[in-house]
Amino acid sequence: MQIPGAGRAGAAAGALWLLAACGEPTGPGELGPLAAHYTLDGHARDVSGNGHDGTVFGAEPTTDRSGRPGRACAFDGVDDFIDTGTTFDFAPRTVAFWFRLREHLGRYQRILVQNSHLLEYGAFGVGITADSLLEGRAGGNGTFFIGEAKVVADRWYHMALVRNDSLEIYFVDGQVVDTSMASSGGSIWDRTVLILGATRIPDRFFAGAIDDVRIYEAALTADQVELLYRNSPT
């Protein structure tokens, strides 16, 4: 894979978690309770049935990772974003999605984020640094993952952020790239909802595409995340 994990924190703990948690793979529809599912097929409707529909601000339909037109959302890196209008503040939790960077802008780009000091189970989010490295948080400001290789433009990646009672586990393309101890906390901002394609202000807009965002009320196992990476339809 092209973005290996930093592997700096909690590697031994992560190995123990994997031994304990990896079960038999199931189908993508049987992975766990879905809090929300944004297929982003040119819209921001929540198809899980839970009614957490978002609002699109400028993002437009684009081709997904399978070459199907209109089955993902493109963000222009200038002022496009999607406001889900919903806060997903619970644990255990898994946030999984696909993204494709259109171009490097020489500044930070936020792919998605939920960040506030009011969050009981901590901030989570993923972005691309000014140096084109992948950066993420799975449950707080205290611990985070930074990749060691640059994100390649015009390539689809699958990312999953898993938080259980004690650990945060980071996956890229179905493989564990880092682990850390679960933490809490967030920014000084009061707005707690999940934003796609920008920060909660919004700013630091993302120039690329996002597809198939899923939020589970469960800590998916490594086998389940790999199955989602290999089989998740949109």
N, C-alpha and C positions, 0 to 999 in steps of 0.2 A: 504494500500500500504506500501511498505517496505522502501521507502525513503521519509519521510515527509519533507515539505519545512521548510526553516529557518524562514520565515514569519517575518523577521526583519524590512524590509523597505517598505514603501508605501502601507501598507495593506489597509488603508482606501481608498486611490486612486485606488487601484486595485479593490476593491469592487464596486466603482462607475463605473469603466471601464466595469466590467462584466455586471452591470445592463444596461449600455448603449449599449454594443456591442453584447450581446448574441442574435443571431437571430435563425431562424428555421434551423435545420440541412439540409445539402444537401449531394449529393453523393460525394465521394472522388475526382472524376474528375471535380467537379463543385465548388471547394472551392475557387478558385481564379487563377489569371494568374501565371503559373509556369515559373520561370526564368530558372530552371534546375531541372532534376529528374535523380538521379543516383540509379538505381535498384540494382546495384552491383551484378548482376547475373554472377559472375566470370569475370566481365569486368568493365570499368569505363566510358562507353558510357553514354551520356546525352540523355535520351529517350524522353525529352520534345519537341524535334524538333528544339531547339535553337542552337545546334551545340557546346555546351560547354563540349566536350569530354575531359576526364582526361587521365592521364598516370599512369599505375600501376607499382610500384616498389616493387616487391616481394610478395605482398598480394595474397593469393590463394583462390579459391572457397571453400565454406564450407556450411554446412547445415543451413537453415534459421530457423526462429522461429516456422514455421509450420512443420519442419522436412523434408523439401525438399532439397535434395543435390544440391550443386552448385548454390544456389540462394542467397548467401550472400558472403562477403569477410572476410577472416581471416587474422589477423595481428600478427606477431610473437613476438612483444615487443622488438625486437633487431634492425631491420633496415627496416621493411616493412612500406610503406606509399603509398598514392595516391595523386598525384598533379593534381588538377582540371584545372590548368592553367587559371582560371577565377576569377575575383574579383566581388563579389556581394555586392556592396556598394550603397545601396539605402534604403529609408524608404517611406512607411511602408514595413515591411519585416517579414517573418516567415521562420525559419529553423527547419525542423522536420526530425527525423531519429530514427532508432532502433539500440541498441548496446547490446552486451553481453560481460562481462568481463570474460576472461579465468582464470586469476590468479592475486592475489595481489603481487606486486613486491617490496613493501616497499619504493616506490618512486612515484613521480608524473607521471601519464600517460595521454597523450593528445589524446582524441577521435577525435576531429576535431577543426580547428581554422582558422580564418581569422583575422590577427592582424598586424596593421601598423599605424604609426602616420600620414600617408597620407590618411587614410580613413575618408571621410567626416562624415559618420554616425556611426563611432566607431567600435571597434573590437567586434567580437563575437567568442565564442568557448565554448567547454565543455571538462572537464577532470576529472580524479579521483586523489585525493590527496594521499600523502604518508600514511595518516591515513585511506584511503579507503573511503573517503567522496566524493560525487558528487559535482563538482564546475562548474559554468557556468557564462558567460557574454552574454548579448543579444544585446549590442550596445555601448560599451565603456569600458574604464579601470576604470572609477570612481565608478561604481556600479556592483555588482555581487551577485550571489546566491551560498550558500553553504548548502548542505543537512545536516540533523541532524543524519541520520542513515547510517551505512556502506553499500556500494554497495555489493550485494551478487553475488559471482562468479557463472558462468554457468546459469544465469537467464537473459532473455531478458527484456529490459526496452525500453519504448518509451519516447523520449525527444523532446520538442518543445520550441524554443526561439522566442518570438514574440516581435517586436518593432513597436509601432505606433508613432504618433507625440510627445507624452509626456511620455509614459510609456514603461517599459520593463516588460514582463510577462513570467514567467517560468512554464512549464508544465512537469510533469512526469506521465506517464501512463494515460494520458488524463485528469489529474486534476491539477488545479493551485496550485503551491507550494510556489510561492513567487512573489512579484512585487517590482519594484523600479522605480524611475524617470529616463527617458531616458537621456543618457549622450553621450559623444563623446570621442575621443582620442584613442590612441593605443600605441604600443611599439615603440622603436627607429628604428625598422627595416623598410626598404623601400619596401620589398616584400609584396604585398597586396593580393595574391591569396589564395583561400581556399585550405587547406590541410586536408586530412583524415588520421588518424592513427598516427599522429606525430605533432610536432610544425612546424613552417615555416622555421626552420634552415636547415634540420629537426633534432629533437632529442626528448627525452621524449616519446619514442615509446609506442604504445598501444598494450597490449597483450589481444586480444579478437577479436570479430567480429562486423562488422557494416553492416547495411542493409537499403535499401529504404530511401536514403537521398533526401529530397525535399526542394527546396528554392522557396518560393512564393513571388511575388511582391505585397503582401497584408498582413495586420495584421489579421490573422484568429481569429475568435471569439472562446470563450471557447467551445461552442457547436461544432464548426467545428473541433477543435483540438481533442475533444473526439471522434467525428465520424472518424477522420483519424486514431486515435489509435485503434478503434474497427474494422475498415473496410478496412484499406489500404492494397491493394494487392501488390505483387511485381512481 
